[in-house]
Amino acid sequence: MKRVMGLDYGEKTIGVAVSDLLMFTAQGVEIIRRDNPVDLSKSMVRLKELIEMYEVDKIVLGFPKNMNNTVGERGEKTQKFKEKLEKDLGLDVILIDERLTTMQAEKMLIQADVSRQKRKKVIDKMAAVLILQAYLDQSTNNK
């Protein structure tokens, strides 16, 4: 059985989450950090390793739209990243609206009394979990 990977693609990081084998829950895996926002080569190598390790056959990518539903600069960069993932990894990549996931992740971490310093370290991974969980919940409801 295969898993689904959730990604939160940011300027300097990529938050990574994977589903369980039954496709019910999303677990945070790691945050891939890059020194150069333009160079994705190391990130792609790490993603390939994680895809093999977790036997992933589909990727869900958070798509940051503006609140008025338009696609801004971040959204355009995400669309380019989606094309790169599909081309380099040969997997289906599904875009899912992520407008409020980072704020939701922040709120959850604050409620859990996680310090600001620690929140910064896990926020992208948490956002990836929320993106993937939204997709899994949607998929379950459509069955």
C-alpha positions in Angstrom: 0.0 0.0 0.0 1.2 3.5 -0.8 1.1 6.7 1.1 0.5 10.4 0.2 3.0 13.1 1.0 1.9 16.6 2.0 4.2 19.6 1.3 4.2 23.2 2.6 6.4 25.0 0.2 7.9 28.2 1.5 10.5 30.7 0.7 13.3 29.0 2.7 11.7 25.7 3.8 9.6 22.8 2.7 7.4 21.3 5.5 6.9 17.5 4.9 4.2 15.2 6.2 3.1 11.7 5.1 -0.1 9.8 5.6 -0.4 6.5 7.5 -1.0 3.4 5.4 -4.7 3.5 5.9 -4.9 7.2 4.7 -6.6 8.4 7.8 -4.0 10.6 9.5 -1.1 12.8 8.5 2.2 12.8 10.5 4.9 15.5 10.3 8.2 14.2 9.0 10.7 17.0 8.7 11.4 20.5 7.5 13.8 20.7 4.5 15.7 24.0 4.8 17.5 25.7 1.9 20.1 28.4 2.0 19.4 29.6 -1.5 15.6 30.1 -2.2 16.2 29.5 -6.0 18.3 26.3 -5.8 16.1 23.3 -5.2 18.6 20.6 -6.1 19.3 19.5 -2.5 15.6 19.7 -1.6 14.7 17.5 -4.6 17.3 14.9 -3.6 15.9 14.8 0.0 12.3 14.6 -1.3 13.3 11.6 -3.5 14.8 9.9 -0.5 11.7 10.5 1.6 9.4 9.3 -1.2 11.3 6.1 -1.5 11.5 5.6 2.3 7.8 6.1 2.9 6.7 4.6 -0.5 4.8 7.7 -1.6 2.8 7.6 -4.8 1.1 11.0 -4.7 1.9 14.5 -3.4 -0.4 17.1 -2.0 1.0 20.6 -2.2 -0.3 23.5 -0.3 -1.4 26.2 -2.7 -1.3 29.7 -1.2 -4.0 31.8 -2.7 -4.8 35.4 -1.7 -7.8 35.8 0.5 -9.8 37.1 -2.5 -9.1 33.8 -4.3 -6.6 35.2 -6.7 -3.1 33.8 -7.3 -0.3 36.0 -6.3 3.5 35.7 -6.5 3.7 32.9 -3.8 1.0 31.0 -5.7 2.9 31.3 -9.0 6.1 30.1 -7.4 4.1 27.1 -6.0 2.7 26.3 -9.4 6.3 26.3 -10.8 7.4 24.0 -8.0 4.4 21.7 -8.7 5.6 21.4 -12.3 9.2 20.6 -11.2 8.0 18.0 -8.8 5.9 16.3 -11.5 8.7 16.4 -14.0 11.5 15.3 -11.7 9.7 12.8 -9.6 7.1 11.5 -12.0 4.3 11.6 -9.4 0.9 13.2 -9.4 0.9 16.5 -7.5 -2.4 17.8 -6.3 -2.8 21.5 -5.2 -4.9 22.1 -2.2 -5.9 25.5 -0.8 -3.7 26.3 2.2 -4.8 29.9 2.9 -5.2 29.5 6.6 -3.0 26.5 7.5 0.0 28.4 8.8 -2.2 30.6 11.0 -4.1 27.5 12.1 -0.8 25.7 12.9 0.4 28.7 14.8 -2.8 28.9 16.9 -2.6 25.1 17.7 1.0 25.5 18.9 0.2 28.5 21.0 -2.7 26.7 22.6 -0.2 23.8 23.3 2.0 26.4 25.0 4.9 25.9 22.7 7.5 28.7 23.0 7.9 31.1 20.1 11.4 29.8 19.4 10.2 26.2 19.2 7.1 27.2 17.1 9.4 28.7 14.5 11.2 25.3 14.2 8.1 23.2 13.7 5.5 25.6 12.1 6.2 24.5 8.4 6.0 20.8 9.3 2.7 21.4 11.2 1.3 23.3 8.2 2.2 20.3 6.0 0.3 18.0 8.4 -2.8 20.3 8.2 -2.6 20.5 4.3 -2.3 16.7 4.1 -5.0 16.1 6.7 -7.4 18.4 4.8 -6.8 16.3 1.7 -7.2 13.0 3.5 -10.5 14.2 5.2 -11.8 15.3 1.8 -10.9 12.0 0.2 -12.5 10.0 3.0 -15.7 12.1 2.7 -15.8 11.5 -1.0 -15.7 7.7 -0.7 
